[in-house]
Amino acid sequence: MRITEISVVLHERRSTSSASFGPARPVPLGVLRVRTDEGLEGNAFLSSPGPGPAQIAEQIVTVVKPWLLGADPLDIGAHWRRLESLAHYLSPHAVGTVDVALWDIAGKAAGLPVHRLLGTCRDRIPAYFSSAHHRSPAQYAEEAAYWQEQGWKGYKLHPPRGLWIPKASSPPVGFDVEACTAVRDAVGDAMTLMLDSSWCYSYTDGLRVGQAIQDLGYHWYEDPFPTYEMHNYVRLGRHLSIPLLATEINPGGLAALPPWITSGATDFLRGDVVIKGGITGLMKIAHLAEAFGMNCEVHDSYNAFNNVAARHVMMAVDNCDWLEVLAFNRAGDHSLAHFSYGLTRPFEVDANGDVHAPAGPGIGADIDWDLINSAVAGVIS
């Protein structure tokens, strides 16, 4: 089998309710199409955050396509190694996107879900709802209580702050503690809670919040400091017993993670199939964590198709305990449309709060081509 064509269809998605996307405006989405001489096609979605679908697509067709055409798509290990060696030319998004599409072809060629090729460990995983930014502690509490009523076992707060937001636009850090307290009061001890602070605390604020959520029985404390402040993670870990979770956006992929482990700067590793080397790269990171007796908790993978791809990794490793559902909902919106956008089948969580393994061959995420083709902004090939 040989690769015969590589292209990206650019689609303009209009969002009207997402807290992440803001006001209604065109939101680009790309669909990677890797075709073979045996009629099989591998896919992946390209989306924000990052350079954007058009920029990622240009890298794929100008740098990757010339040497991938005519190659055997099943030589995934060799292709991944070459892609990683081009890191000074390519965005990590390009590497991960191509790798996902190649695994899609491999599964379709075998007639099996990708997790079967990786080595299935389980057939389901519990989901936790991951909040957008809300304006009051009560809004976080209402959202967590809603998902608890639906049978979900976990909830994570994102306070209204971030490196991309001017500090003057965010509330005092005491707001974060109030919100975490309100959520715990609303759901009691039966729900697992986490906090993701989006890399923007000072050391003193990080210590204050960490001590507060530790006392509230939170499960993990995610990204309190910028990624270059490894020393502050080490310092913080000396004063807290709550596990720290970092390495979500650390540059460098697999090779950059050992110092975080050996220094004790994090208690978990973090990754996804988009910026950590695709399915191949994320499997390597999960096994690295396993060797040190650590979990590798998988981050949201930015769009519906790649979130299905990430679930294959979760089903093939046993050191990931949660599926993150980052739906970008505004307060009061409980839909999961973001997790299904561009696919023919809706995202489902069962009555016990679990998400089941993908069942179809390849990634097993059928693209809604009627929707994609209804707003095509162009094709890059």
RABELMO-V428954 format. One record per residue. N is the residue number from 1. RES is the residue in one small letter. PSI is psi in radians with two decimals (* if undefined). NEAR is the number of other C-alpha atoms within 12 Angstrom. Layout:
n=N res=RES psi=PSI near=NEAR
n=N res=RES psi=PSI near=NEAR
//
This chain:
n=1 res=m psi=2.43 near=20
n=2 res=r psi=2.59 near=25
n=3 res=i psi=2.25 near=31
n=4 res=t psi=-0.36 near=26
n=5 res=e psi=2.46 near=30
n=6 res=i psi=2.22 near=39
n=7 res=s psi=2.89 near=38
n=8 res=v psi=2.18 near=42
n=9 res=v psi=2.16 near=35
n=10 res=l psi=2.25 near=36
n=11 res=h psi=2.42 near=34
n=12 res=e psi=1.95 near=30
n=13 res=r psi=2.36 near=29
n=14 res=r psi=2.15 near=22
n=15 res=s psi=2.38 near=23
n=16 res=t psi=-0.16 near=20
n=17 res=s psi=-0.05 near=24
n=18 res=s psi=2.30 near=31
n=19 res=a psi=-0.44 near=25
n=20 res=s psi=-0.73 near=27
n=21 res=f psi=-0.32 near=25
n=22 res=g psi=-2.57 near=18
n=23 res=p psi=2.75 near=14
n=24 res=a psi=2.21 near=15
n=25 res=r psi=2.82 near=15
n=26 res=p psi=2.32 near=18
n=27 res=v psi=1.89 near=30
n=28 res=p psi=2.54 near=35
n=29 res=l psi=2.42 near=41
n=30 res=g psi=2.58 near=45
n=31 res=v psi=1.97 near=48
n=32 res=l psi=2.33 near=45
n=33 res=r psi=1.97 near=37
n=34 res=v psi=1.96 near=43
n=35 res=r psi=2.67 near=32
n=36 res=t psi=2.92 near=30
n=37 res=d psi=-0.07 near=18
n=38 res=e psi=0.20 near=18
n=39 res=g psi=0.05 near=17
n=40 res=l psi=2.55 near=30
n=41 res=e psi=2.29 near=36
n=42 res=g psi=2.50 near=44
n=43 res=n psi=2.84 near=41
n=44 res=a psi=2.76 near=53
n=45 res=f psi=2.58 near=53
n=46 res=l psi=2.32 near=50
n=47 res=s psi=3.11 near=40
n=48 res=s psi=2.83 near=24
n=49 res=p psi=2.96 near=24
n=50 res=g psi=-2.80 near=20
n=51 res=p psi=-0.45 near=21
n=52 res=g psi=2.66 near=26
n=53 res=p psi=-0.74 near=39
n=54 res=a psi=-0.73 near=34
n=55 res=q psi=-0.71 near=28
n=56 res=i psi=-0.74 near=41
n=57 res=a psi=-0.72 near=40
n=58 res=e psi=-0.70 near=30
n=59 res=q psi=-0.73 near=34
n=60 res=i psi=-0.80 near=42
n=61 res=v psi=-0.42 near=29
n=62 res=t psi=-0.59 near=22
n=63 res=v psi=-0.80 near=27
n=64 res=v psi=-0.79 near=37
n=65 res=k psi=-0.76 near=31
n=66 res=p psi=-0.63 near=18
n=67 res=w psi=-0.23 near=21
n=68 res=l psi=-0.47 near=32
n=69 res=l psi=2.30 near=25
n=70 res=g psi=-0.13 near=21
n=71 res=a psi=2.80 near=25
n=72 res=d psi=2.09 near=25
n=73 res=p psi=-0.29 near=39
n=74 res=l psi=-0.12 near=30
n=75 res=d psi=0.96 near=22
n=76 res=i psi=-0.71 near=30
n=77 res=g psi=-0.75 near=23
n=78 res=a psi=-0.72 near=18
n=79 res=h psi=-0.70 near=32
n=80 res=w psi=-0.75 near=35
n=81 res=r psi=-0.71 near=20
n=82 res=r psi=-0.71 near=23
n=83 res=l psi=-0.78 near=35
n=84 res=e psi=-0.57 near=32
n=85 res=s psi=-0.23 near=20
n=86 res=l psi=0.41 near=20
n=87 res=a psi=-0.45 near=25
n=88 res=h psi=-0.16 near=15
n=89 res=y psi=-0.53 near=20
n=90 res=l psi=2.50 near=29
n=91 res=s psi=2.54 near=34
n=92 res=p psi=-0.50 near=40
n=93 res=h psi=-0.65 near=47
n=94 res=a psi=-0.74 near=46
n=95 res=v psi=-0.88 near=44
n=96 res=g psi=-0.70 near=44
n=97 res=t psi=-0.79 near=52
n=98 res=v psi=-0.73 near=52
n=99 res=d psi=-0.75 near=50
n=100 res=v psi=-0.77 near=55
n=101 res=a psi=-0.66 near=50
n=102 res=l psi=-0.67 near=45
n=103 res=w psi=-0.59 near=49
n=104 res=d psi=-0.75 near=48
n=105 res=i psi=-0.76 near=41
n=106 res=a psi=-0.77 near=38
n=107 res=g psi=-0.69 near=35
n=108 res=k psi=-0.66 near=33
n=109 res=a psi=-0.63 near=26
n=110 res=a psi=-0.24 near=20
n=111 res=g psi=0.49 near=21
n=112 res=l psi=2.65 near=25
n=113 res=p psi=2.60 near=34
n=114 res=v psi=-0.64 near=41
n=115 res=h psi=-0.42 near=41
n=116 res=r psi=-0.63 near=32
n=117 res=l psi=-0.57 near=28
n=118 res=l psi=-0.47 near=28
n=119 res=g psi=1.57 near=19
n=120 res=t psi=2.31 near=23
n=121 res=c psi=-0.48 near=21
n=122 res=r psi=3.05 near=26
n=123 res=d psi=0.14 near=24
n=124 res=r psi=2.85 near=31
n=125 res=i psi=2.47 near=37
n=126 res=p psi=2.55 near=33
n=127 res=a psi=2.57 near=41
n=128 res=y psi=2.50 near=40
n=129 res=f psi=2.31 near=43
n=130 res=s psi=2.03 near=37
n=131 res=s psi=2.78 near=44
n=132 res=a psi=-2.92 near=39
n=133 res=h psi=2.24 near=36
n=134 res=h psi=2.87 near=32
n=135 res=r psi=-0.25 near=25
n=136 res=s psi=2.66 near=28
n=137 res=p psi=-0.61 near=31
n=138 res=a psi=-0.59 near=24
n=139 res=q psi=-0.68 near=30
n=140 res=y psi=-0.76 near=44
n=141 res=a psi=-0.74 near=32
n=142 res=e psi=-0.73 near=28
n=143 res=e psi=-0.79 near=39
n=144 res=a psi=-0.74 near=43
n=145 res=a psi=-0.66 near=32
n=146 res=y psi=-0.85 near=26
n=147 res=w psi=-0.54 near=37
n=148 res=q psi=-0.70 near=30
n=149 res=e psi=-0.46 near=20
n=150 res=q psi=-0.01 near=23
n=151 res=g psi=0.04 near=25
n=152 res=w psi=2.57 near=36
n=153 res=k psi=-0.16 near=38
n=154 res=g psi=2.71 near=43
n=155 res=y psi=2.42 near=44
n=156 res=k psi=2.36 near=43
n=157 res=l psi=2.44 near=48
n=158 res=h psi=1.81 near=40
n=159 res=p psi=2.76 near=40
n=160 res=p psi=1.19 near=36
n=161 res=r psi=2.86 near=29
n=162 res=g psi=2.84 near=25
n=163 res=l psi=-0.43 near=21
n=164 res=w psi=-0.03 near=15
n=165 res=i psi=2.26 near=16
n=166 res=p psi=2.39 near=12
n=167 res=k psi=-0.59 near=16
n=168 res=a psi=-0.30 near=13
n=169 res=s psi=-0.18 near=14
n=170 res=s psi=2.65 near=24
n=171 res=p psi=2.91 near=23
n=172 res=p psi=2.71 near=18
n=173 res=v psi=-0.36 near=29
n=174 res=g psi=-0.45 near=23
n=175 res=f psi=-0.71 near=27
n=176 res=d psi=-0.74 near=38
n=177 res=v psi=-0.72 near=34
n=178 res=e psi=-0.73 near=27
n=179 res=a psi=-0.76 near=40
n=180 res=c psi=-0.65 near=45
n=181 res=t psi=-0.75 near=33
n=182 res=a psi=-0.68 near=27
n=183 res=v psi=-0.79 near=41
n=184 res=r psi=-0.71 near=39
n=185 res=d psi=-0.60 near=23
n=186 res=a psi=-0.62 near=27
n=187 res=v psi=-0.16 near=29
n=188 res=g psi=-2.79 near=22
n=189 res=d psi=-0.11 near=18
n=190 res=a psi=-0.28 near=22
n=191 res=m psi=2.37 near=33
n=192 res=t psi=2.25 near=33
n=193 res=l psi=2.55 near=45
n=194 res=m psi=2.81 near=40
n=195 res=l psi=2.27 near=47
n=196 res=d psi=1.97 near=41
n=197 res=s psi=0.06 near=40
n=198 res=s psi=0.67 near=32
n=199 res=w psi=0.45 near=35
n=200 res=c psi=0.31 near=30
n=201 res=y psi=2.64 near=34
n=202 res=s psi=2.97 near=24
n=203 res=y psi=-0.77 near=25
n=204 res=t psi=-0.72 near=19
n=205 res=d psi=-0.68 near=24
n=206 res=g psi=-0.69 near=37
n=207 res=l psi=-0.74 near=30
n=208 res=r psi=-0.86 near=22
n=209 res=v psi=-0.72 near=37
n=210 res=g psi=-0.74 near=43
n=211 res=q psi=-0.65 near=26
n=212 res=a psi=-0.83 near=28
n=213 res=i psi=-0.41 near=38
n=214 res=q psi=-0.77 near=29
n=215 res=d psi=-0.46 near=19
n=216 res=l psi=-0.03 near=30
n=217 res=g psi=0.55 near=27
n=218 res=y psi=2.63 near=36
n=219 res=h psi=-0.73 near=35
n=220 res=w psi=2.84 near=37
n=221 res=y psi=1.93 near=41
n=222 res=e psi=2.28 near=43
n=223 res=d psi=1.00 near=43
n=224 res=p psi=-0.49 near=46
n=225 res=f psi=2.81 near=40
n=226 res=p psi=2.71 near=28
n=227 res=t psi=-0.38 near=29
n=228 res=y psi=-0.04 near=21
n=229 res=e psi=0.94 near=24
n=230 res=m psi=-0.63 near=31
n=231 res=h psi=-0.60 near=20
n=232 res=n psi=-0.58 near=31
n=233 res=y psi=-0.73 near=39
n=234 res=v psi=-0.80 near=29
n=235 res=r psi=-0.80 near=21
n=236 res=l psi=-0.71 near=35
n=237 res=g psi=-0.46 near=30
n=238 res=r psi=-0.37 near=20
n=239 res=h psi=-0.09 near=20
n=240 res=l psi=2.65 near=27
n=241 res=s psi=-0.29 near=22
n=242 res=i psi=2.35 near=30
n=243 res=p psi=2.45 near=34
n=244 res=l psi=2.48 near=46
n=245 res=l psi=2.05 near=42
n=246 res=a psi=-2.90 near=43
n=247 res=t psi=0.30 near=45
n=248 res=e psi=-0.83 near=40
n=249 res=i psi=0.28 near=35
n=250 res=n psi=2.25 near=29
n=251 res=p psi=2.63 near=22
n=252 res=g psi=-0.21 near=25
n=253 res=g psi=-2.50 near=37
n=254 res=l psi=-0.81 near=35
n=255 res=a psi=-0.33 near=20
n=256 res=a psi=-0.13 near=23
n=257 res=l psi=-0.56 near=35
n=258 res=p psi=-0.70 near=23
n=259 res=p psi=-0.55 near=19
n=260 res=w psi=-0.58 near=34
n=261 res=i psi=-0.89 near=33
n=262 res=t psi=-0.43 near=18
n=263 res=s psi=-0.19 near=18
n=264 res=g psi=0.42 near=27
n=265 res=a psi=-0.32 near=34
n=266 res=t psi=2.65 near=45
n=267 res=d psi=-0.22 near=36
n=268 res=f psi=2.74 near=40
n=269 res=l psi=2.84 near=47
n=270 res=r psi=2.50 near=46
n=271 res=g psi=3.00 near=47
n=272 res=d psi=3.12 near=48
n=273 res=v psi=0.05 near=50
n=274 res=v psi=-0.95 near=45
n=275 res=i psi=0.08 near=47
n=276 res=k psi=0.52 near=46
n=277 res=g psi=0.39 near=43
n=278 res=g psi=-2.80 near=46
n=279 res=i psi=-0.73 near=48
n=280 res=t psi=-0.86 near=45
n=281 res=g psi=-0.71 near=40
n=282 res=l psi=-0.64 near=43
n=283 res=m psi=-0.72 near=41
n=284 res=k psi=-0.73 near=31
n=285 res=i psi=-0.73 near=41
n=286 res=a psi=-0.69 near=39
n=287 res=h psi=-0.58 near=28
n=288 res=l psi=-0.83 near=30
n=289 res=a psi=-0.74 near=33
n=290 res=e psi=-0.68 near=22
n=291 res=a psi=-0.42 near=16
n=292 res=f psi=0.22 near=22
n=293 res=g psi=0.51 near=17
n=294 res=m psi=2.74 near=29
n=295 res=n psi=2.67 near=32
n=296 res=c psi=1.73 near=39
n=297 res=e psi=2.19 near=43
n=298 res=v psi=2.25 near=51
n=299 res=h psi=2.75 near=41
n=300 res=d psi=2.45 near=39
n=301 res=s psi=0.48 near=45
n=302 res=y psi=-0.40 near=39
n=303 res=n psi=2.97 near=42
n=304 res=a psi=-0.80 near=40
n=305 res=f psi=-0.83 near=46
n=306 res=n psi=-0.41 near=48
n=307 res=n psi=-0.59 near=44
n=308 res=v psi=-0.74 near=51
n=309 res=a psi=-0.72 near=53
n=310 res=a psi=-0.56 near=54
n=311 res=r psi=-0.50 near=53
n=312 res=h psi=-0.70 near=52
n=313 res=v psi=-0.77 near=53
n=314 res=m psi=-0.60 near=48
n=315 res=m psi=-0.28 near=38
n=316 res=a psi=0.00 near=33
n=317 res=v psi=2.71 near=37
n=318 res=d psi=0.25 near=28
n=319 res=n psi=0.66 near=30
n=320 res=c psi=2.16 near=39
n=321 res=d psi=-0.23 near=32
n=322 res=w psi=2.57 near=40
n=323 res=l psi=2.14 near=40
n=324 res=e psi=2.25 near=42
n=325 res=v psi=1.63 near=45
n=326 res=l psi=1.58 near=37
n=327 res=a psi=-0.08 near=35
n=328 res=f psi=0.58 near=34
n=329 res=n psi=2.42 near=32
n=330 res=r psi=2.80 near=30
n=331 res=a psi=2.31 near=27
n=332 res=g psi=-0.21 near=24
n=333 res=d psi=2.12 near=24
n=334 res=h psi=0.37 near=28
n=335 res=s psi=2.82 near=25
n=336 res=l psi=0.50 near=26
n=337 res=a psi=-0.59 near=26
n=338 res=h psi=-0.60 near=34
n=339 res=f psi=-0.10 near=33
n=340 res=s psi=-0.08 near=28
n=341 res=y psi=2.20 near=36
n=342 res=g psi=-0.05 near=36
n=343 res=l psi=2.74 near=30
n=344 res=t psi=-0.40 near=20
n=345 res=r psi=2.41 near=21
n=346 res=p psi=2.67 near=21
n=347 res=f psi=2.36 near=31
n=348 res=e psi=2.44 near=26
n=349 res=v psi=2.28 near=27
n=350 res=d psi=3.11 near=19
n=351 res=a psi=-0.30 near=17
n=352 res=n psi=0.06 near=21
n=353 res=g psi=0.32 near=28
n=354 res=d psi=2.62 near=29
n=355 res=v psi=2.33 near=33
n=356 res=h psi=2.79 near=26
n=357 res=a psi=2.46 near=36
n=358 res=p psi=2.47 near=36
n=359 res=a psi=-0.37 near=27
n=360 res=g psi=2.90 near=24
n=361 res=p psi=2.62 near=29
n=362 res=g psi=-2.49 near=36
n=363 res=i psi=-0.53 near=47
n=364 res=g psi=0.47 near=39
n=365 res=a psi=1.74 near=42
n=366 res=d psi=2.20 near=34
n=367 res=i psi=2.41 near=30
n=368 res=d psi=1.49 near=21
n=369 res=w psi=-0.48 near=20
n=370 res=d psi=-0.75 near=14
n=371 res=l psi=-0.85 near=22
n=372 res=i psi=-0.79 near=30
n=373 res=n psi=-0.22 near=21
n=374 res=s psi=-0.26 near=17
n=375 res=a psi=1.16 near=22
n=376 res=v psi=2.20 near=23
n=377 res=a psi=-0.16 near=22
n=378 res=g psi=2.95 near=22
n=379 res=v psi=2.24 near=25
n=380 res=i psi=2.13 near=27
n=381 res=s psi=* near=25
//
